Amino acid sequence: MTRCEAFAGLSVAIITPFKNNQVDYNTFQEQIDFQIKAGVTAIVPVGTTGESPTLSFDEHKKVLRAAVEAAAGKIKILAGTGANSTQEALDLTQSAKQAGVDAAMIVAPYYNKPTQEGFYQHYKLLAESVDLPICIYNIPGRCAKNIEPETMIRLAALPNIGIVKEASGSMDQASAIIGNTDLTVLSGDDSLALPLMALGARGVVSVVGNIIPQDVGEMCRAVFRGDWEAARRMHHKTFKLCRDMLSLSTNPIPVKSAMQMLGRDSGEMRLPMTPLSAAEQAKLRETLTAYGLL
């Protein structure tokens, strides 16, 4: 049994809807209702997909409060509260705790490239300061530095560290963490969810779950009941959509564009994120049509 088994399954890295450059809380509520109906384990507001880098601190906190209110205890909230300043991450995590979230997802400090000891001290301070399960979010492609497995193993000794969102793309790294800790490892990449679950990961924090939560959820459930044939079927079905959609541009540009095409979002983003080109939009429309969504 992993340490935070309550977070096993599908968590959806939910987008932050905008209208005239302001957070659109009504649409946000609708999107959370959609996920509740789909039976997801958790939503992950204000992460990478939720455009956290372009939200002000006040907006960040307000979006988390709105997520807790909309979820109404029906699904869990794994709140993005990371920052590249430990003090700012502490402020956001304390605020998330006050809002009533179930756990905090804290991305590796980006840009300033700490040492492994720096990573350790960052998470140690947060875990010891806030009584909340902590999810370490490792995404070296965005943060410029990998949290090495040895550091993860050290961090696993801290009681509040319970989950790892593993987005390094390395199966070796995932194997080392899963094999040497009782942390609940969640895939940070849709296309690697099933391979990582075969190693012992317990689910996925999914981008594509914004549009097809039933299918991603079914893949997870198939693994949990030991039906690997059904799980592989769902992997291959969703893989084409993940590959074709997410390779078009930087996340969350393609998923926001897809949500707009499906009539579920304005598609609006904040600079420096920019819309898909006309050719990319045509490709996306083709992908969504081939999947049966349009």
C-alpha positions in Angstrom: 0.0 0.0 0.0 1.4 3.4 -0.9 1.4 6.3 1.5 -1.3 8.4 -0.2 -3.5 5.7 -1.7 -6.5 8.0 -1.6 -4.9 9.8 -4.6 -4.6 6.6 -6.7 -6.3 6.9 -10.1 -7.1 9.8 -12.4 -6.3 13.4 -11.3 -7.0 16.0 -13.9 -4.7 19.0 -14.3 -7.6 21.4 -14.8 -7.3 24.5 -16.9 -8.0 28.0 -15.6 -10.7 29.6 -17.8 -10.4 33.3 -18.7 -12.8 35.8 -20.1 -11.5 39.2 -21.1 -8.3 38.4 -19.3 -10.1 37.7 -16.0 -10.6 34.3 -14.4 -14.0 33.0 -15.4 -15.3 31.4 -12.2 -18.6 30.3 -13.7 -16.9 28.3 -16.4 -14.5 26.9 -13.8 -17.4 25.6 -11.8 -18.9 24.0 -14.9 -15.6 22.3 -15.7 -15.3 20.9 -12.2 -18.9 19.7 -12.3 -17.9 17.8 -15.5 -15.0 16.1 -13.7 -17.2 15.2 -10.7 -19.7 13.5 -13.1 -16.9 11.7 -14.7 -15.9 10.2 -11.4 -12.3 11.4 -11.3 -10.2 11.0 -8.1 -9.0 14.6 -7.9 -8.6 17.8 -9.8 -5.3 19.7 -9.8 -5.9 23.4 -10.1 -3.3 26.1 -10.7 -0.6 23.7 -12.0 1.2 24.0 -15.3 -2.1 23.3 -17.2 -3.8 25.9 -15.0 -1.3 28.6 -16.2 -0.1 29.3 -12.6 2.9 31.3 -13.8 0.5 34.0 -15.2 -1.8 34.2 -12.2 -1.2 36.8 -9.5 -0.8 35.5 -6.0 -4.3 36.8 -5.1 -5.8 35.1 -8.1 -3.9 31.9 -7.3 -5.4 31.8 -3.8 -8.9 32.7 -5.1 -8.9 30.0 -7.7 -8.0 27.4 -5.0 -10.9 28.6 -2.8 -13.2 28.4 -5.8 -12.0 24.9 -6.6 -12.7 23.7 -3.0 -16.1 25.3 -3.1 -17.0 23.8 -6.5 -15.7 20.3 -5.5 -17.8 20.4 -2.3 -16.0 17.3 -1.0 -17.1 15.1 -3.9 -13.6 14.8 -5.3 -10.2 15.6 -3.9 -8.2 18.8 -4.5 -4.5 18.4 -5.2 -3.6 22.1 -5.3 -0.6 23.6 -7.2 1.3 25.7 -4.6 4.8 25.7 -5.9 7.2 28.7 -6.4 10.9 29.1 -7.0 11.1 31.0 -3.7 10.6 28.7 -0.6 9.0 31.6 1.3 6.4 32.2 -1.6 5.7 28.4 -1.8 5.1 28.4 1.9 2.7 31.3 1.7 0.7 29.6 -1.1 0.7 26.2 0.7 -0.5 27.7 4.0 -3.2 29.6 2.1 -4.2 26.3 0.3 -4.4 24.5 3.6 -6.7 27.3 5.0 -8.9 27.0 1.9 -9.5 23.3 2.6 -7.5 21.5 -0.1 -6.6 17.8 0.4 -3.0 18.0 -0.6 -0.5 20.4 -2.1 1.5 19.8 -5.3 4.7 21.7 -5.2 6.8 21.9 -8.3 10.6 21.8 -8.1 11.9 25.4 -7.8 12.5 26.6 -11.3 15.0 29.0 -12.9 17.3 29.3 -9.9 18.4 25.6 -10.2 19.1 24.6 -6.6 21.5 21.8 -5.7 20.0 18.4 -4.5 20.6 19.7 -1.0 18.6 22.8 -1.9 15.7 20.7 -3.2 15.8 18.6 0.0 15.8 21.7 2.3 13.0 23.4 0.3 10.6 20.4 0.6 11.7 19.6 4.2 10.8 23.2 5.3 7.4 23.0 3.5 6.6 19.5 4.8 7.4 20.5 8.4 5.6 23.8 8.3 2.2 22.8 6.8 0.2 19.9 8.0 -0.9 18.7 4.5 0.2 15.8 2.3 2.8 17.1 -0.1 3.2 16.0 -3.7 6.7 16.6 -5.1 6.3 17.7 -8.8 9.4 16.8 -10.7 9.4 18.2 -14.3 13.0 18.9 -15.3 12.0 20.0 -18.8 10.4 23.1 -17.3 12.5 23.5 -14.2 15.9 23.1 -15.8 17.0 20.6 -13.1 16.0 17.0 -12.1 15.2 16.0 -8.5 17.4 12.9 -8.4 15.9 9.6 -7.1 18.4 9.7 -4.1 16.9 13.0 -3.1 13.3 11.6 -3.4 14.3 8.7 -1.2 15.7 11.1 1.4 12.5 13.1 1.2 10.3 10.0 1.6 11.5 9.8 5.2 9.5 12.9 6.0 6.0 12.0 7.1 4.1 14.7 5.2 5.8 13.9 1.8 3.3 11.4 0.3 3.1 11.8 -3.5 5.4 12.3 -6.4 4.2 13.6 -9.8 6.9 12.2 -11.9 7.4 14.0 -15.3 11.1 13.4 -16.0 10.2 11.0 -18.8 12.7 8.5 -17.3 11.5 5.0 -16.5 14.7 4.3 -14.6 14.0 7.3 -12.3 10.4 6.1 -11.7 11.6 2.6 -11.0 14.2 3.8 -8.5 11.5 5.9 -6.6 8.8 3.2 -6.7 11.2 0.4 -5.7 12.8 2.3 -2.8 9.9 4.2 -1.2 6.2 3.9 -0.3 5.4 7.2 -2.0 2.3 7.3 -4.3 3.9 7.9 -7.7 1.6 9.5 -10.3 2.6 9.9 -14.0 3.0 13.5 -15.0 2.8 12.5 -18.7 -0.4 11.1 -20.2 1.4 8.9 -22.7 3.6 7.3 -20.0 0.7 6.6 -17.6 0.3 2.9 -18.4 4.1 2.1 -18.6 4.6 3.8 -15.2 1.6 2.0 -13.7 3.1 -1.3 -14.9 6.1 -0.4 -12.7 3.9 0.3 -9.7 2.8 4.0 -10.2 -0.7 4.5 -8.9 -2.2 6.8 -11.5 -1.8 9.9 -13.6 -2.1 13.7 -13.4 -3.7 14.1 -16.8 -4.0 17.0 -19.2 -6.1 15.1 -21.7 -8.4 14.2 -18.8 -9.8 17.7 -19.3 -11.6 16.4 -22.4 -11.8 12.5 -22.0 -11.8 11.8 -18.2 -14.0 8.7 -18.7 -11.4 7.0 -21.0 -8.3 7.9 -18.9 -10.2 6.9 -15.8 -11.2 3.6 -17.3 -7.5 2.8 -18.1 -6.6 3.4 -14.5 -9.5 1.3 -13.2 -8.6 -1.6 -15.6 -5.0 -1.6 -14.1 -6.5 -1.7 -10.6 -8.6 -4.7 -11.4 -5.7 -6.5 -13.1 -7.3 -6.3 -16.6 -4.1 -5.4 -18.5 -5.6 -6.2 -21.9 -8.4 -3.6 -21.3 -5.8 -1.1 -20.0 -3.6 -1.5 -23.1 -6.6 -1.0 -25.3 -7.4 2.3 -23.5 -3.8 3.3 -23.6 -3.6 2.9 -27.4 -6.9 4.6 -27.9 -5.9 7.7 -25.8 -2.3 7.7 -26.9 -3.1 8.9 -30.4 -5.0 11.9 -29.0 -2.3 12.7 -26.4 0.4 12.5 -29.0 -1.4 14.4 -31.7 -2.9 17.0 -29.4 -0.1 17.7 -27.0 2.7 17.7 -29.7 1.1 20.6 -31.5 2.3 23.3 -29.1 3.2 23.9 -25.4 0.8 22.8 -22.8 -1.9 24.2 -22.1 -2.3 25.8 -25.6 -3.6 22.6 -27.4 -5.9 21.5 -24.6 -7.4 25.0 -24.2 -7.9 25.1 -28.0 -9.6 21.7 -27.9 -11.9 22.8 -25.0 -12.9 25.8 -27.1 -13.7 23.6 -30.1 -15.8 21.4 -27.8 -17.7 24.4 -26.5 -16.4 24.0 -23.0 -14.0 27.0 -22.8 -13.3 30.4 -24.4 -9.8 29.1 -25.3 -8.4 32.4 -24.0 -4.9 32.4 -22.6 -2.6 35.0 -21.0 0.6 36.1 -22.7 3.2 34.8 -23.2 0.9 31.8 -24.2 -0.4 32.4 -27.8 -3.1 30.6 -29.8 -2.5 27.8 -32.3 -1.9 28.8 -35.9 -4.7 28.1 -38.5 -2.8 25.0 -39.7 -2.4 23.7 -36.2 -6.1 24.3 -35.4 -7.0 22.3 -38.6 -4.8 19.5 -37.4 -6.4 19.6 -33.9 -9.9 19.6 -35.4 -8.9 16.5 -37.4 -7.5 14.7 -34.3 -10.7 15.5 -32.3 -12.9 14.3 -35.1 -10.9 11.1 -35.5 -11.4 10.4 -31.8 -15.1 10.9 -32.1 -15.3 14.1 -30.0 -16.4 16.4 -32.9 
